[in-house]
Amino acid sequence: MIPAQFDYVAPTSVEDALAALAEHGDDAKIIAGGQSLLPVLRMRLNAPETVIDLGRIDSLRGIRDDGDALVIGAMTTHHDVRTSDLVREHAGVIAKATDLLADSQIRHRGTFGGALAHADPAGDLGAGALSLGAEFVIAGSGGTRTVPASEFFVDFFETAIGDDEILTEVRVPKHTGWGSHYEKFVRIVHQWPIVAVAATVRVEGGTIAEARIGLTNMGSTPVRATGVEESLAGAEATEDGVRAAADRAAEGTDPPSDLNGDADYRRHIATVLTRRAVLAAAGA
């Protein structure tokens, strides 16, 4: 299908992009990599009068070391994230989730910030960002503000970004030396995950000292498996030591029921994937 006609604006700075948003208001839509928005426009599920393209704003690209955190620009492509030595060393679960995100074409065009701002609960990046305690830097006419991941994801396709605001970068606390793994369950390759688990684990002397676990597609937003995290603290990094903790993976979740499986099926799968992800992250 062909999208409805729209005006196209390509600012070269965040300030110009914010000015365009202010000028066009509710009639405008921001496009980053376009891998989520373009299909929507083609199917005419959304018909904005103006599309504001962030692709020419160089300041929104790149990955840098900022002491105790990595800073990933919102327009950084998935390919650049997954191949970054900094991300693999200090936030491995994000690199591993990006490895399994869609296909090579989408990874080269899609953007880290765009995917997170799209806030699909079946998206691969939200669980890792949530579990690592990422912070989202958002720019608006009144300046910038920082929102923790626990408050950023609001509901289905809804975030804390206001209509007159732009996500500029994501700050990811370093988890250097922690093991990590992203376990994703799909029916066919490149599909959105039916369920997935992002696990980051710190092991000391064969015992799990700390764990951070995020769940994908187990609710209207990414979910932090706090019950699993609590149970893993002090557990042996063995299958027997992890199994009881993983059985708590579905606590407090509200997974959807659809053609890929009902809610109870997803709850069961979550426990299986959590056990696998934690063991892999712990090197067991």
Sequence and secondary structure as in RCSB ss.txt:
>XXXX:A:sequence
MIPAQFDYVAPTSVEDALAALAEHGDDAKIIAGGQSLLPVLRMRLNAPETVIDLGRIDSLRGIRDDGDALVIGAM
TTHHDVRTSDLVREHAGVIAKATDLLADSQIRHRGTFGGALAHADPAGDLGAGALSLGAEFVIAGSGGTRTVPAS
EFFVDFFETAIGDDEILTEVRVPKHTGWGSHYEKFVRIVHQWPIVAVAATVRVEGGTIAEARIGLTNMGSTPVRA
TGVEESLAGAEATEDGVRAAADRAAEGTDPPSDLNGDADYRRHIATVLTRRAVLAAAGA
>XXXX:A:secstr
      EEE  SSHHHHHHHHHHHGGGEEEESS TTHHHHHHTTS   SEEEE TT GGG  EEE SSEEEEETT
 BHHHHHT HHHHHH HHHHHHHHTSS HHHHHH BHHHHHHHT TT SSHHHHHHTT EEEEEETTEEEEEEHH
HHEEETTEES  TT EEEEEEEE  TT EEEEEEE SSTT   SEEEEEEEEEETTEEEEEEEEEESSSSS EE 
HHHHHHHTT BSSHHHHHHHHTTTTTT     BTTB HHHHHHHHHHHHHHHHHHHTT 
